[in-house]
Structures are given as structure tokens and as C-alpha cells.
Amino acid sequence: MIEIGPGIGALTEQLARNAKQVVAFEIDDRLIPVLDHTMAPYDNVKIINQDILSVDLEKTIQEEFDDPSAPLKLVANLPYYITTPILMQVLQSNVQFDAIVVMMQKEVADRLSAEPGTKDYGSLTLAVTYRMNAALAFNVSRTAFVPNPNVDSAIIVLTPREPLTTDPKDEKKLFQLFKVGFAMRRKTLWNNLITAFGKTDEMKERLTVALDAADISPKIRAEKLTLDDFIRLHNALFDAGVYNG
């Protein structure tokens, strides 16, 4: 089990009682003595005083776990301002998690579990569902905390998704395409594409060829496209030489 942001160790203690091993990352130096005291009775817990964004997860798992190949879960209670960067760092690593359970701002949780065509659906939805299935477990009212934050929270559960029907030709460029599609949410896909890739006649021709090959209307908005649509479009853009400029 990996935990990000154990705080004073309330959840960590419960994890220690139920997991074979727990490795917890805490960035706040002031909390380390508290955690060392709280976790003293448990010899299956390792506290690492480090920013998770600077951690090589694969290396850490190899070094810290008795059986690095055993099923692995991750839990986190993240500061809202850094939820997305941490989540993307975890998902873009090569570590295979059986489940990821995170408490986050409800607004972000809604975006992760959104369906195409809804107001919450966007590039973050696609980036997460490219690797995992996202399900909203339950909401947590702001009144559950002292002092009360200004927003409500939610628990999101990520589990491995079924294999993609088609693989992207360049994963990094696919993720860039997610952002391009939603750069101006109310604009058509065509407007976002020419803004990102160029408005020359040659580029417009390449984009037209790619859209035709992917069977996607230039007049559609990105929020209507599924993950499979984006991968199909990405591969067509790749074949048409759009990414080459």
C-alpha cells in the first residue's frame, strides 16, 4: 500500500492494521516526528519525508517493498491545489495499481468521472480514463472538517480499465491533443485544431484529410468525442503529418 499525504497518521494506522506493508510520503517536515511516534508500534510502515512529485515510484517500490510484484494500491488525501499534478504523475508512471482511492475537491472528482457531452467532461477526464476507470464513491460534506473548507469533497476510485481498442501512435502527442481539443471549449474542433497547428492552406488540407480519415466532423465540439474518437483522430493526424508542422 502506498499513501500520499498521511498527515498525523489517522488513516495510516488503519492501513497498517490491514495491509502487509505501507509506504507513506509526507512532504511536511513538521509532521514526521508525529508520524514516527504514531507509527512506532507498526513495523510494516515506512514514512518517507519527500515530495511525491520528485519521487521515482518504480525505484521506490523496488527498494521498499518485500515483494515489488505483489498487488499494489494507493490512497491519498491531497491538498486541492495539487491534486491534478500528483494524480497525473502517478498515472503516467509505469506502476500498475490495482486501485487508487483519492479524496479530492468534488468539482475535480466530477470531472474525472464525467461522461462525454456533459459540462464536466474535458481533457482531465480523458487523461485519467486513458489509463483507469473512474467512479465516484461518495461525497464528503465540508461540514465533516474542522475548520470547514470552502468546498465539498468526494472520494474517487480508479481501477484498471479494459485494454484500448486501438493504441495511439504517440502517447505524448495524444495527451497534447486532449488539451488542444478543449483549449477553447465553446469553439468547434476545427477552430481549436487550426489555432494549435496553423492556418496555412497546407495545414488545413492535412487537417481535413485527417478528419475525413477519422470520420469526425470538423464542426463537432471536443466534449462530444469519446476517448476512442480522440485516439482515432490522433492516429489520423499523425498519418497526415500534422504533428510535423
N, C-alpha and C positions, 0 to 999 in steps of 0.2 A: 504494500500500500504506500502510495505517495500522497503527502498532504502539503498543500501550499497555503501559507499563512495560518499557522496554528495558534497564534495569539498567546493566550495564557495556558493553553493546553486542554481546554474542556473537551473538545471533540477528539483530540489526540489520545486522551486517556481511554475513551471508549473504543477507538480504533485499536489501541494497544491490547485491549482485552479480547478483541475478536479477530485480529489479523496476525499472521505469523511474523511479519516484520513491518515496521512503519519507518519511513524516511520522511522527515518533515523539514521544509525550507522556510526559515523565518529571517526576514531582512532586518528587523528592528533589534539592534544590539541590546536595548534595554530589557527585552523580553527573554533573552537567553538564560539569565540566572533563574528567572521564574520557571521557565520550561525545564531547566536542569533539575530544579527542586521537585516540580510536579511529576516528572517522568522518572525520577530516581528509582521507584520500585519496579520499573519495567526495563528488562534487559533487551527487549526486542525493538526499542525505539532509538533512532539516531536523529538528533537535531543538527541541521546544517545551517549556520548563520551566513546565508548568501542570497543574493537577489536571483530569483528563478530565471529571470531574463538573461542572466550571464552564465547559466548552468548548462553544461553538456549532459543532457538527460541520459543518453545512451551510455556514456562513460560512467556516470554516477551509478546507474543501475548495475552495471558490470562490477563495479567496485564495492557497492554497499549491500547488495542482496546475496544471500547464500545461494539461491537458485535464480539467476537472472532470467531464465527461460520460463519461470512459473507465471501463471496468470497474474496480471497486474491491474490494479485500479488506482484512480486518482480522485481525491476530493479536495475542494478548495472553497474558501470563503474569502473572496477577493475584494480589495478596495475598488469601488466602482469605476474610478478614473483609469484603472489599468487592466480591467477585465479583458478587453479585446486583445491587447498586445500579448498578454500571458496565454490566453486561450489559443491564439494563432501560433505562438511559439511551440506550445505543446503539440498541437495538431500537425504542424509542419515538421516535427521531428520524425524519426523513423521508429519511434517506440510504439508498439501495438498495445493499446489499453483495452481491457475487457469492458471497462465502463469509466466514464468521467462524470462526476457529480459535483456541480458547482452552484453556490448561491451567488446571485448577481442581481443587479438592478432589474426590476420587472420589465422595463422598456427594452433592455438588451435581450432578456430571455424571450420576449415576444418576437424579436427579430430573428433569433436563432431558430425558433420553431415555426416560423411563418410559412404559409403556402403561397405559391405563385398567384399573382393577381391581387394580393392584399397589400395594405398600406405599409405593413411592417417588413415585407419581403424585399431583400436587397442583396448587395454584394457580400455582406457578412453572412447572410443565410446560406448563400451559395458556397462560400469558402468553408463553412463548417460542414454542410451536408455533402460536400465533395468527399469527405472522409468518414463522417459519422451520421447516424440517425439522431435527431434531436427531439426530445419530448419534454414538455413542461410537466413536472411532477406535481408541484403545488405552489401557491402564492404564500408569501410571508408579509403580513402587515407591518407597516412602520412602527405600529404601537407595540410590537414584540421586542423592541430595542429600547435601551435607556442609555443616553438620551435618544429621543425619536429622531431618525434621519428625515430628510425632506421627501424621500421617495419610498415606494414599496419595493419589496424584493421578491424573488422567486427562485425555486430550485429547478435547475435544468439537468436532465440526464442524457448523456451522449453514449451511444453504443455503436459497435462496428456496423457499418452498412453493408448491404449486399454488393458484390462486385459491379463495377460500372459496365454498362452495355458496350461502351466504346471508350478507349483510352485517349487522352489528349496527346497531341504530338509534342507539346512543350508545356509542362505544368506551370512553370513560372509565368509564361505569357497568357495562359488560361486565367490565372488569378488576376493578371492585369486587365484582361478583357471584362471580368466581373465588374471591376471599378469603372472601366470605360462605359459600360452599358448603363450604369446608374450615376454617372458624373452629373448629368442634368436630368433628374428623374422624370420631369414632365415633358421632356423632349422625346422625339422618336428615336429609335435605334439608329436610323440613318444619320440624324443630326449629331448624335454622340460619336458615331464612328468617324465621320469626316472631321469633326473637331479634334479627335485624338490622332488620326492617321494622316490627315491632309485633305485639301480640297482641290488638288490638281486634277486635270482630266484623266491622267493615267491612274491616279489612286482611286478616283471614283469608278473607273472601269474595273479595277481589281476588286473593289468592294462589291460592285454589282454582280460580278462573276461569283464571288464567294457567297453572297446572299442567295443567289439563284441555286447554287450547288447545295446549299444547306436547306433550301426550301423554306426560307424565312423572309417574311415581308419587311421591306425597309421602313414601312410605316408603323410597325408594331412598336410598343414600348417594352423596355427590358423587363419590366415587372411581370410581363405575360409569359416570359420564356422560362422553361424548366432547366434544370441542370443539364439534362441530355441535349436540349436545344443549344445551350451555350457551348457544350463540348463539340457538337456538330458544327456550329458556326466557327468556333476556334480552329478546328481542323481545316475547314474550307478557307478561312483567312490565311492559314499557314500555307496551304497548297497554292493559293493565288498570289503569294509573295507579298501580302500586305505588311507583314511584320518586318520585311526587309527595307521598307521605306520607298 
